[in-house]
Amino acid sequence: MVTHMCTVRGRSVRRLATATVAVVLPGFGAVGVANADAGAASRPLASVASTVWLCRPGQAGDPCAYSSAVTTVTAEGTTSVSTPRPTPASHAFDCFYVYPTVSTEPGNNANLAIQPAEIGAAAAQASQFSQVCNVWAPMYRQVTTSALTNGASLRPSVLRTAYTSLLSAWKDYLAHDNHGRPIVFIGHSQGAAMLIRLLRAQVDPSASLRKRMVAAILLGGNVQVPVGGDVGGSFRHIPTCRSALQTRCVIAYSSFGTPPPGAALFGRPGQGVSLQSGQTAKAGLQVACVNPVTFSTEPGGLQPLFLTVTSRVPHLTVTTPWVSYPGLYTAQCEQDGGASWLQVTATPMPGDPRPAVFAVLGPLWGYHLADVNLALGNLVADVGSEEAAYH
């Protein structure tokens, strides 16, 4: 899973900002799948004035082109290996990915140097989507973990710098790189919050851009909708998805293993990461939950995908970059006490050797760190279905 931070109000996050996990991804060297050391080597910038692309089709060392070979581990400990067919040089669809809070730069806003933390986030969260789309991921001057610890994370100027940087990259991509292809938006945590702002300002008011939008996957970002409704909160025209065959809609959820506490950072309107996207708590609104398996209130089995270096099975050697645990989790959208969340329940068999996720950062965060990877197989399949339905 990818360890990262999100903006919170009035809570100490100093202990979180020191979390570092260095791993080695073949072809990328040492990569911080969690928060990279602030002194880690960075890739030189081509030009500070132009967009710096973390992921760009055909770019050398593109972390979003990371191998998708996966080892499936059953409850009995048996394994099988699958290698998806080679990714084509170009897809008919683009994915525009915005990574979560990973930068440990000393300032309140990150610079545009590509660090191991951003590389690790892109590989873990976005690279599997390369099977179904051309993944574009700009560097942006995101709110850093330093801003979280010094109390600057919600300053309007800091948030404006992050968003303006992303907006510039979006306009550059649209003008020079998209060439009219349909677009899937993907973001998590701060990445989702920034995309909520971008969609509200750029796509939602534009009939032509809404027509080009295939779907948006906005996880751990507190997308808001009217209670019992699917459009009219965060967006005026873009609804939440009710089917994997629906297009121009949003898949959104925050995952928890138990009901979110009253002060939870996710699943409750106007709290936590909501503030990064400029959303406040308003009467009659709730946080959206779309089950990526069933697109209903019914439960369904998740298809988790984790980088092997971050999820190991005891006494088992896995040689592929990815590992999957089918049948280990079910997911169901639930509501209670003003909260809406994706209830993720582990259902191991007796003697099941596979590791289960837990609330690493405590109950206020739930399974936030694993939002994407718990359902990554489902989400990639959903995008494939939405693309097929788009035309």
Buried (B, 14 or more C-beta within 10 A) or exposed (E): BBBBBBBBEEEEBEEBBEBBBBBEBEBBEBBBBBBBBBEBEBBEBEEEEEBBBBBBBEEEEBBBBBBBBBBBBBBEBEBEEEEBEEBEEEBEBBBBBBBBBBBBBEBBBBBBBBBBBBBBBBBBBBBBBBBBBBBBBBBBBBBBBBBBBEEBBBEEEBBEBBBEBBBBBBEBBBEEBBEEBBBBBBBBBBBBBBBBBBBBBBBBEEEEBBEBBBBBBBBBBBBBBBEEBBBBBBBEBBBBBEBBEBBBBBBBBBBBBEBBBEEBBBBBBBBBBBBBBBBEEEEEBBBBBBBBBBBEEEBBBBBBBBBBBBBBBEEBEBEBBBBBBBBBBBBBBBBEEBBBBBBBBBEBEEEBBBBBBEBBBEBBBBBBBBBBBBBBBBBBBBBBBBBEBBE
